[in-house]
Amino acid sequence: MNPASVRSVDPGVAGRRWLGVWFTCCHTYGRISRNRDGTMYEGPCPKCGTRVRAKIGEGGTSKRFFKTQ
């Protein structure tokens, strides 16, 4: 294996769970990650920075991809 082709990964990010999000504000796709408390997923639109949150809890869904409103 070529060492130049191996990318190092931050151990804090490697195992983090994420949701796929279609940000309708900028017509772009991005990911939001679970917060450190494990209570919600949160993150910004990759273009304009508008932040979104999705709570984790009972009565939720198993879907992994969402669209903002």
OpenMM code with the backbone's topology and positions (N, CA, C; nanometers):
from openmm import Vec3, app, unit

residues = "MET ASN PRO ALA SER VAL ARG SER VAL ASP PRO GLY VAL ALA GLY ARG ARG TRP LEU GLY VAL TRP PHE THR CYS CYS HIS THR TYR GLY ARG ILE SER ARG ASN ARG ASP GLY THR MET TYR GLU GLY PRO CYS PRO LYS CYS GLY THR ARG VAL ARG ALA LYS ILE GLY GLU GLY GLY THR SER LYS ARG PHE PHE LYS THR GLN".split()
positions = [
    Vec3(0.0863, -0.1180, 0.0000),
    Vec3(0.0000, 0.0000, 0.0000),
    Vec3(0.0902, 0.1233, 0.0000),
    Vec3(0.0539, 0.2198, -0.0786),
    Vec3(0.1282, 0.3446, -0.0884),
    Vec3(0.0931, 0.4332, 0.0311),
    Vec3(0.1917, 0.4697, 0.1166),
    Vec3(0.1623, 0.5528, 0.2344),
    Vec3(0.0983, 0.6867, 0.1991),
    Vec3(0.1254, 0.7374, 0.0804),
    Vec3(0.0672, 0.8660, 0.0406),
    Vec3(-0.0830, 0.8544, 0.0176),
    Vec3(-0.1310, 0.7323, -0.0087),
    Vec3(-0.2735, 0.7147, -0.0352),
    Vec3(-0.3541, 0.6880, 0.0910),
    Vec3(-0.2855, 0.6700, 0.2031),
    Vec3(-0.3540, 0.6443, 0.3297),
    Vec3(-0.3819, 0.7772, 0.3977),
    Vec3(-0.5096, 0.7985, 0.4306),
    Vec3(-0.5481, 0.9224, 0.4979),
    Vec3(-0.5663, 0.8949, 0.6459),
    Vec3(-0.5167, 0.9849, 0.7278),
    Vec3(-0.5402, 0.9687, 0.8715),
    Vec3(-0.6806, 1.0190, 0.9030),
    Vec3(-0.7436, 0.9544, 0.9978),
    Vec3(-0.8802, 0.9899, 1.0363),
    Vec3(-0.8797, 1.0246, 1.1838),
    Vec3(-0.9416, 1.1355, 1.2178),
    Vec3(-0.9548, 1.1767, 1.3572),
    Vec3(-1.0362, 1.0703, 1.4307),
    Vec3(-0.9814, 1.0080, 1.5350),
    Vec3(-1.0542, 0.9023, 1.6052),
    Vec3(-1.1879, 0.9487, 1.6610),
    Vec3(-1.2022, 1.0755, 1.6921),
    Vec3(-1.3288, 1.1260, 1.7438),
    Vec3(-1.4373, 1.1337, 1.6386),
    Vec3(-1.3989, 1.1347, 1.5112),
    Vec3(-1.4951, 1.1481, 1.4024),
    Vec3(-1.5189, 1.0145, 1.3334),
    Vec3(-1.4218, 0.9266, 1.3341),
    Vec3(-1.4288, 0.8016, 1.2586),
    Vec3(-1.5530, 0.7193, 1.2919),
    Vec3(-1.5899, 0.7095, 1.4187),
    Vec3(-1.7031, 0.6274, 1.4568),
    Vec3(-1.8312, 0.7049, 1.4795),
    Vec3(-1.8311, 0.8327, 1.4495),
    Vec3(-1.9506, 0.9132, 1.4767),
    Vec3(-2.0612, 0.8799, 1.3792),
    Vec3(-2.1804, 0.8717, 1.4317),
    Vec3(-2.2979, 0.8463, 1.3483),
    Vec3(-2.3429, 0.9756, 1.2831),
    Vec3(-2.4093, 0.9626, 1.1697),
    Vec3(-2.4514, 1.0813, 1.0960),
    Vec3(-2.5836, 1.0548, 1.0254),
    Vec3(-2.6478, 1.1639, 0.9835),
    Vec3(-2.7681, 1.1597, 0.9002),
    Vec3(-2.7375, 1.2359, 0.7727),
    Vec3(-2.7897, 1.1882, 0.6620),
    Vec3(-2.7788, 1.2611, 0.5358),
    Vec3(-2.8927, 1.3615, 0.5269),
    Vec3(-2.8608, 1.4821, 0.4834),
    Vec3(-2.9619, 1.5889, 0.4773),
    Vec3(-2.9537, 1.6602, 0.3430),
    Vec3(-3.0713, 1.6793, 0.2805),
    Vec3(-3.0811, 1.7636, 0.1624),
    Vec3(-3.1227, 1.9017, 0.2129),
    Vec3(-3.0303, 1.9989, 0.2028),
    Vec3(-3.0567, 2.1353, 0.2492),
    Vec3(-3.1259, 2.2115, 0.1360),
    Vec3(-3.2570, 2.2322, 0.1521),
    Vec3(-3.3334, 2.2997, 0.0471),
    Vec3(-3.2959, 2.4467, 0.0347),
    Vec3(-3.2385, 2.5055, 0.1390),
    Vec3(-3.1993, 2.6466, 0.1354),
    Vec3(-3.0967, 2.6726, 0.0247),
    Vec3(-3.0064, 2.5786, 0.0015),
    Vec3(-2.8986, 2.5973, -0.0963),
    Vec3(-2.8927, 2.4853, -0.1998),
    Vec3(-2.9939, 2.3993, -0.1991),
    Vec3(-2.9996, 2.2880, -0.2949),
    Vec3(-2.8705, 2.2082, -0.2938),
    Vec3(-2.8334, 2.1625, -0.1740),
    Vec3(-2.7100, 2.0858, -0.1589),
    Vec3(-2.7281, 1.9768, -0.0544),
    Vec3(-2.6449, 1.8740, -0.0637),
    Vec3(-2.6475, 1.7619, 0.0289),
    Vec3(-2.5388, 1.7800, 0.1335),
    Vec3(-2.5649, 1.7361, 0.2543),
    Vec3(-2.4644, 1.7388, 0.3596),
    Vec3(-2.4950, 1.6341, 0.4647),
    Vec3(-2.4108, 1.6263, 0.5635),
    Vec3(-2.4292, 1.5333, 0.6744),
    Vec3(-2.4320, 1.6101, 0.8053),
    Vec3(-2.5137, 1.5622, 0.8981),
    Vec3(-2.5114, 1.6160, 1.0327),
    Vec3(-2.4754, 1.5010, 1.1260),
    Vec3(-2.3987, 1.5307, 1.2295),
    Vec3(-2.3461, 1.4280, 1.3193),
    Vec3(-2.4174, 1.4278, 1.4533),
    Vec3(-2.4127, 1.3142, 1.5187),
    Vec3(-2.4685, 1.3017, 1.6537),
    Vec3(-2.3821, 1.3844, 1.7484),
    Vec3(-2.4472, 1.4569, 1.8391),
    Vec3(-2.3697, 1.5370, 1.9350),
    Vec3(-2.3043, 1.4472, 2.0387),
    Vec3(-2.2141, 1.5044, 2.1146),
    Vec3(-2.1374, 1.4245, 2.2115),
    Vec3(-2.2245, 1.3664, 2.3226),
    Vec3(-2.3368, 1.4313, 2.3538),
    Vec3(-2.4285, 1.3807, 2.4562),
    Vec3(-2.5139, 1.2656, 2.4037),
    Vec3(-2.5211, 1.2494, 2.2695),
    Vec3(-2.6026, 1.1449, 2.2092),
    Vec3(-2.7506, 1.1742, 2.2123),
    Vec3(-2.7877, 1.3018, 2.2285),
    Vec3(-2.9282, 1.3384, 2.2395),
    Vec3(-2.9893, 1.3873, 2.1089),
    Vec3(-2.9056, 1.4279, 2.0132),
    Vec3(-2.9565, 1.4760, 1.8847),
    Vec3(-2.8468, 1.4771, 1.7804),
    Vec3(-2.8909, 1.4878, 1.6549),
    Vec3(-2.8001, 1.5108, 1.5435),
    Vec3(-2.8063, 1.6593, 1.5138),
    Vec3(-2.6929, 1.7205, 1.4830),
    Vec3(-2.6932, 1.8630, 1.4523),
    Vec3(-2.5759, 1.8969, 1.3618),
    Vec3(-2.5962, 2.0031, 1.2832),
    Vec3(-2.4892, 2.0474, 1.1945),
    Vec3(-2.5372, 2.1565, 1.1018),
    Vec3(-2.4428, 2.2195, 1.0295),
    Vec3(-2.4758, 2.3318, 0.9421),
    Vec3(-2.4920, 2.2904, 0.7960),
    Vec3(-2.5630, 2.3749, 0.7211),
    Vec3(-2.5661, 2.3643, 0.5753),
    Vec3(-2.4235, 2.3916, 0.5275),
    Vec3(-2.3696, 2.3104, 0.4376),
    Vec3(-2.2317, 2.3311, 0.3936),
    Vec3(-2.2102, 2.4595, 0.3132),
    Vec3(-2.3177, 2.5199, 0.2633),
    Vec3(-2.3007, 2.6427, 0.1847),
    Vec3(-2.3294, 2.7695, 0.2646),
    Vec3(-2.4449, 2.7755, 0.3327),
    Vec3(-2.4815, 2.9012, 0.3993),
    Vec3(-2.4656, 2.8970, 0.5512),
    Vec3(-2.4480, 2.7776, 0.6077),
    Vec3(-2.4253, 2.7675, 0.7508),
    Vec3(-2.5502, 2.7577, 0.8365),
    Vec3(-2.6692, 2.7584, 0.7756),
    Vec3(-2.7915, 2.7440, 0.8533),
    Vec3(-2.7856, 2.6116, 0.9287),
    Vec3(-2.8082, 2.6158, 1.0593),
    Vec3(-2.7955, 2.4957, 1.1426),
    Vec3(-2.9285, 2.4214, 1.1528),
    Vec3(-2.9201, 2.2898, 1.1550),
    Vec3(-3.0380, 2.2052, 1.1736),
    Vec3(-3.0109, 2.1076, 1.2875),
    Vec3(-3.1208, 2.0600, 1.3484),
    Vec3(-3.1134, 1.9636, 1.4576),
    Vec3(-3.2218, 1.8590, 1.4387),
    Vec3(-3.1915, 1.7371, 1.4818),
    Vec3(-3.2892, 1.6284, 1.4814),
    Vec3(-3.2741, 1.5548, 1.6138),
    Vec3(-3.3791, 1.5572, 1.6957),
    Vec3(-3.3742, 1.4930, 1.8267),
    Vec3(-3.3741, 1.3407, 1.8131),
    Vec3(-3.3106, 1.2755, 1.9086),
    Vec3(-3.3080, 1.1298, 1.9168),
    Vec3(-3.3972, 1.0910, 2.0338),
    Vec3(-3.4896, 0.9981, 2.0124),
    Vec3(-3.5749, 0.9567, 2.1237),
    Vec3(-3.6820, 0.8588, 2.0819),
    Vec3(-3.7664, 0.8262, 2.1786),
    Vec3(-3.8757, 0.7333, 2.1550),
    Vec3(-3.9691, 0.7869, 2.0478),
    Vec3(-4.0256, 0.6962, 1.9692),
    Vec3(-4.1194, 0.7355, 1.8659),
    Vec3(-4.0517, 0.7925, 1.7427),
    Vec3(-3.9205, 0.7782, 1.7342),
    Vec3(-3.8447, 0.8313, 1.6212),
    Vec3(-3.8580, 0.7432, 1.4978),
    Vec3(-3.7627, 0.7566, 1.4087),
    Vec3(-3.7644, 0.6831, 1.2832),
    Vec3(-3.6292, 0.6175, 1.2597),
    Vec3(-3.6263, 0.5189, 1.1741),
    Vec3(-3.4998, 0.4540, 1.1385),
    Vec3(-3.4446, 0.5106, 1.0078),
    Vec3(-3.5119, 0.6112, 0.9514),
    Vec3(-3.4639, 0.6725, 0.8274),
    Vec3(-3.3291, 0.7398, 0.8506),
    Vec3(-3.2441, 0.7417, 0.7489),
    Vec3(-3.1103, 0.8006, 0.7599),
    Vec3(-3.0930, 0.9233, 0.6717),
    Vec3(-3.1919, 0.9529, 0.5855),
    Vec3(-3.1811, 1.0667, 0.4945),
    Vec3(-3.3063, 1.1532, 0.5079),
    Vec3(-3.2844, 1.2860, 0.5129),
    Vec3(-3.3934, 1.3796, 0.5360),
    Vec3(-3.3793, 1.5017, 0.4466),
    Vec3(-3.4889, 1.5778, 0.4370),
    Vec3(-3.4903, 1.7026, 0.3609),
    Vec3(-3.5353, 1.8134, 0.4552),
    Vec3(-3.4613, 1.9264, 0.4535),
    Vec3(-3.4994, 2.0388, 0.5405),
    Vec3(-3.6176, 2.1125, 0.4806),
    Vec3(-3.6816, 2.1939, 0.5636),
    Vec3(-3.7958, 2.2714, 0.5158),
    Vec3(-3.7646, 2.4187, 0.5176),
] * unit.nanometer
topology = app.Topology()
chain = topology.addChain("A")
for resn in residues:
    res = topology.addResidue(resn, chain)
    for name in ("N", "CA", "C"):
        topology.addAtom(name, app.Element.getBySymbol(name[0]), res)
